[in-house]
Amino acid sequence: MSSPARYLRCSNLLTYLSLLSSLLAVVAAREWRSWEYAGLLLAISAFADTFDGRFARLFSRDDSEKAFGSQLDSLVDAVAFGIVPVVCLQSLVVFTSTTTRIAWLAAAFVYVVCALTRLGYYNLHVEVHAGFIGLPTTLAALLWSSVFLTHPAATSTVLILTILGMAMVSAIPISRPRGLAMWAYMLWFAAVFVSYGFQLVH
């Protein structure tokens, strides 16, 4: 009888790196109170997730291992891009009133519910759509990483949480980045990495 350990494969290393980076972002937010390290680690997590599928296809896998890789990717995305940004924000944002805190908690709940709903929908319809329906959670993470550069206030994060949550469950069609779009996506990552490097050095 096989055990779950049989699925601990090198083909899933980038997915595990994405998970590790996101968990380190929580440490950076909770222990160091650092917007910079938390945001940088979120960007690294999103970057790893962008290429984990391509990386996995470099390895020989049976159908069961391919199916597991897809499920693992979705579960890690739920943690890294659904839960982790909220945990980081809760540690870093300064709440000035009880009303603001309650509004933030409500927006955070909406965001997490929408992220999980979006991932569940994608798992059901991945074979139907060539691109994405609704904002991908990986893109949401890159947006959060960009927002962290500004050290947003509590009221701003309430609005952003709500907007990103609604975007993830919307009917907006989003193509997979290819060609020039992929280059633009990589330039966005590069700009974020350079910005954090500059902030951390200074």
Beta strands, then each sheet from edge to edge (+ up, - down):
strand 1: 132-133
strand 2: 173-174
sheet 1: 1+ 2-
end
